[in-house]
Amino acid sequence: MIVQFHDAVGSPTYPPLRGRAGGVFAQLTRFTLVGTASNVLYALAFFTLDVYGSFVANLVGVVTSSMLANELHRRLTFRAADRVRWFVAQWEGGTLALIGLAVSSLALAVLHTLFPGADGLVQVALVIAVSAVVGGLRFLALRGWVFASGL
């Protein structure tokens, strides 16, 4: 059963997590849940496309999972759909994702150099670990730059 909440004018709203809905802890919790969902999409894309090479699989995985994450962050994590347009969120969030792509691609290059026989599971684990560190920095940048107004 899906429960929908509406404000006084009938616009859909989202039920708050414990504490202030816009508080750092609530946002970080939602950010983590969105990150988990986008990492699942990333892993599916990576394993599906690994036959074309890990760099192609990484690129497609990062682009698709980042687009999903940017939209979910806009709508859910920072509740900014009314003040930040889709394109702006994709452009600015995408810029942050490109930095993450560069870092994860560098990590894959180092892995291939040091351990040329590493399988897909090791590669995905490495990229997800690097993404966790980059994700923390991304949270700060999204909160302080992309979705800053109104917080």
Secondary structure, DSSP 8 states (H G I E B T S, - for coil): ----EE-TTS-EE----SS-TTSHHHHHHHHHHHHHHHHHHHHHHHHHHGGG-HHHHHHHHHHHHHHHHHHHIIIIIS--TTTS-HHHHHHHHHHHHHHHHHHHHHHHHHHHHH-TT--HHHHHHHHHHHHHHHHHHHHHHIIIIIT-TT-
